[in-house]
């Protein structure tokens, strides 16, 4: 079940419990803590299975027509079960309802790390299209790939 979470403390608790379990993607504590703190003020959807929060996704406005999929995570034992795709579908609907025309997401460019290659393939499978790579937006070891989709 996908549900919107409005309570800021609950958003931070859910994001913390999930992101801290996904150290292959969220290894840098400073970045992880920023995602957790920022999630409190963002549109936040959570996936629940058997009374347990197993995934979440947040949206951050980046312009009049564009919103960013700011962060998402699904517990490893729930990967490849369709939960991430359901979260993306629900957040796309929410973004459209709020009047946005485009959604973007940033990740590490394909070919850098196997875990991020799986992430890239996930976003492509959800309908995102390659937009641009910024080789040193983050740093040279983590070139930033931006994907976009029309809503």
C-alpha positions as CSV (number, residue, x, y, z in Angstrom):
1,X,0.0,0.0,0.0
2,X,1.3,3.5,-0.9
3,X,0.3,6.3,1.4
4,X,1.2,10.0,1.8
5,X,3.0,10.9,5.1
6,X,2.4,14.4,6.3
7,X,4.0,14.3,9.8
8,X,7.6,15.7,9.6
9,X,8.9,13.5,12.4
10,X,7.4,10.4,10.8
11,X,8.9,11.3,7.4
12,X,12.4,11.6,9.0
13,X,12.0,8.3,10.9
14,X,10.9,6.4,7.8
15,X,13.7,7.9,5.7
16,X,16.3,7.3,8.3
17,X,15.4,3.6,8.9
18,X,15.4,2.9,5.2
19,X,18.4,5.0,4.1
20,X,20.6,3.7,6.9
21,X,20.0,0.2,5.6
22,X,21.0,1.1,2.1
23,X,24.7,1.9,2.6
24,X,25.7,0.8,-0.9
25,X,23.8,3.8,-2.2
26,X,23.8,6.1,0.9
27,X,27.2,5.5,2.4
28,X,28.2,9.2,2.9
29,X,26.7,10.1,6.3
30,X,26.6,13.8,5.6
31,X,24.6,13.3,2.4
32,X,22.3,10.8,4.0
33,X,21.6,13.1,6.9
34,X,20.8,15.9,4.4
35,X,18.3,13.6,2.6
36,X,16.7,12.8,5.9
37,X,16.4,16.4,7.0
38,X,15.1,17.6,3.7
39,X,12.5,14.9,3.4
40,X,10.6,16.4,6.3
41,X,9.5,19.4,4.1
42,X,8.9,17.5,0.9
43,X,5.9,15.5,-0.5
44,X,6.6,12.1,1.0
45,X,5.0,8.8,0.0
46,X,5.7,5.6,1.8
47,X,5.2,1.9,0.8
48,X,3.9,-0.3,3.5
49,X,3.9,-4.1,3.5
50,X,2.5,-6.2,6.4
51,X,2.4,-3.1,8.6
52,X,6.0,-2.2,8.0
53,X,7.4,0.8,6.0
54,X,9.5,-0.8,3.3
55,X,10.1,2.1,0.9
56,X,9.6,5.8,0.4
57,X,10.0,8.5,-2.2
58,X,10.1,12.4,-2.0
59,X,9.5,15.2,-4.4
60,X,11.2,18.6,-4.4
61,X,10.0,21.5,-6.6
62,X,12.9,22.8,-8.8
63,X,11.0,25.2,-11.0
64,X,7.5,26.4,-12.0
65,X,7.0,23.4,-14.3
66,X,9.5,20.9,-12.9
67,X,9.8,18.7,-9.8
68,X,12.7,16.5,-8.7
69,X,12.5,13.0,-7.4
70,X,14.7,14.1,-4.5
71,X,15.3,10.7,-2.9
72,X,13.8,7.2,-2.8
73,X,14.7,4.0,-1.1
74,X,13.3,0.5,-0.8
75,X,14.6,-2.0,1.7
76,X,17.0,-4.5,0.0
77,X,14.8,-7.5,0.8
78,X,12.0,-5.8,-1.1
79,X,14.0,-5.0,-4.3
80,X,12.6,-6.4,-7.6
81,X,9.1,-6.8,-6.2
82,X,7.6,-3.8,-8.0
83,X,7.5,-1.5,-4.9
84,X,9.9,1.1,-6.4
85,X,7.8,1.3,-9.6
86,X,4.6,1.7,-7.6
87,X,6.2,4.5,-5.7
88,X,7.3,6.2,-8.9
89,X,3.8,5.8,-10.5
90,X,2.1,7.3,-7.4
91,X,4.6,10.2,-7.2
92,X,4.1,11.0,-10.9
93,X,0.3,11.2,-10.3
94,X,0.9,13.5,-7.3
95,X,3.2,15.7,-9.3
96,X,0.7,16.0,-12.2
97,X,-2.1,16.9,-9.6
98,X,0.1,19.7,-8.3
99,X,0.4,21.1,-11.8
100,X,4.0,20.0,-12.8
101,X,4.8,19.1,-16.4
102,X,8.2,17.5,-15.9
103,X,10.0,15.4,-13.4
104,X,13.8,15.0,-13.1
105,X,16.1,12.7,-11.1
106,X,19.8,12.8,-10.5
107,X,22.0,9.8,-10.0
108,X,25.6,8.7,-10.7
109,X,26.2,8.1,-14.4
110,X,26.0,4.7,-15.9
111,X,29.3,2.7,-15.9
112,X,30.7,4.1,-12.7
113,X,29.5,1.6,-10.2
114,X,27.4,-1.6,-10.5
115,X,24.9,-0.6,-7.8
116,X,24.2,2.7,-9.6
117,X,24.0,0.9,-12.9
118,X,21.0,-1.0,-11.5
119,X,19.6,2.4,-10.3
120,X,20.0,3.8,-13.8
121,X,18.3,0.8,-15.4
122,X,15.5,1.2,-12.9
123,X,14.9,4.9,-13.8
124,X,15.0,4.1,-17.5
125,X,12.5,1.2,-16.9
126,X,10.2,3.7,-15.2
127,X,10.1,5.9,-18.3
128,X,12.8,8.5,-17.5
129,X,15.0,9.6,-20.5
130,X,18.6,10.6,-20.4
131,X,19.0,14.4,-20.3
132,X,22.6,15.3,-19.5
133,X,25.7,14.2,-17.6
134,X,27.5,16.8,-15.5
135,X,31.0,15.2,-15.1
136,X,32.0,17.3,-12.0
137,X,28.8,18.6,-10.5
138,X,29.4,16.4,-7.5
139,X,33.0,15.3,-8.2
140,X,35.0,13.5,-10.9
141,X,34.4,10.0,-9.2
142,X,30.6,10.6,-9.2
143,X,29.5,12.2,-12.5
144,X,25.9,13.4,-12.2
145,X,23.4,11.9,-14.6
146,X,20.1,13.7,-15.0
147,X,17.1,11.9,-16.2
148,X,13.8,13.6,-17.1
149,X,10.3,12.6,-18.0
150,X,7.2,14.5,-19.2
151,X,4.2,14.1,-16.9
